[in-house]
Amino acid sequence: MEIFSVVLLVVFAVIGIISLVSDLTYFLFRSKKDSSIMFVTPIGKNCEDAELLLRSAAAKVKWVSRGRNDCVICLDCDMDDETKKICENICREYGFAKLLSKKEFYDMIS
C-alpha cells in the first residue's frame, strides 16, 4: 500500500510540473487577445521529413494556443506530388493547418 501511495504521489507531482511549465510558457509568450500565431513551414522538393516538420509545428502551436485562431501554414515551395499528398493528409488531420502556394500566402499576408 505504501508503494502505491508513493507512485501516485510521483504521478501527481509530474502532472503538476507539466502544468506549471505550460502555464509559465503561456504567460511568458502571451500577446494581445486579438492576435494569433501563424507558424510557417516552407517545404520544397523531395523533403523526406515533411511529416515530421508539420507535426512538430502543429504540436508547438497546440502547446501555446489557448482558444485563439492560431494556424500552421505549410508553404508549397515547388514540392513533388508525394510530399504534397503527405502535407494534404496532415492538413486534413489538423483542422488548423493549411497548405498554401507562395502566391496564396503572399495574398493572405498583404
Secondary structure, 3 states (H helix, E strand, C coil): CHHHHHHHHHHHHHHHHHHHHHHHHHHHCCCCCCCCCEEEEEECCCCCCHHHHHHHHHHHHHHHCCCCCCEEEEEECCCCHHHHHHHHHHHHHCCCEEEEEHHHHHHHHC
